[in-house]
Amino acid sequence: MSDGMGPSNRPIDRRGARRYSLSWVAKVIPEDSADEGEQVATLRNLSSTGALACLKTSPRLGQRMLVSFKLPFENETWMRYSAIVVRVKEETAGADVAIKFAQSRPEFVRTQL
């Protein structure tokens, strides 16, 4: 039985897509809750299948949300994904939230959201 650790006693990464470390501002809007409004978040890493975002408040596991972030281009190009919360780690200043994108292709939006 595996303990989930690799040869150098570091956790084995089971993700299939390569992750990129970054620090981009994102906008997060819960899709299924009229009580909660838009939050500004920081994306800590991004892959083709999901992201890790730092939010001020903790969403619940399984919550659906719209995640938008501006690409680092001169024009105002934003990528928008529908996503689902798959993990929440409480932190002193909010929560690190792992989200999985619902589709593999984002919606590209040329105006500021």
MOURNOR-V253563 format. One record per run of one state. SS is the DSSP state (H for helix, E for strand, L for the rest). FROM is the first residue (numbers start at 1). TO is the last residue. Records with the same first field share a line. If there is no record, write none. Layout:
SS->FROM-TO, FROM-TO
//
This chain:
L->1-4, 6-10, 12-19, 31-38, 47-49, 56-63, 71-77, 92-93, 102-106, 110-113
E->5-5, 11-11, 20-30, 39-46, 50-55, 64-70, 78-91, 94-101, 107-109
//
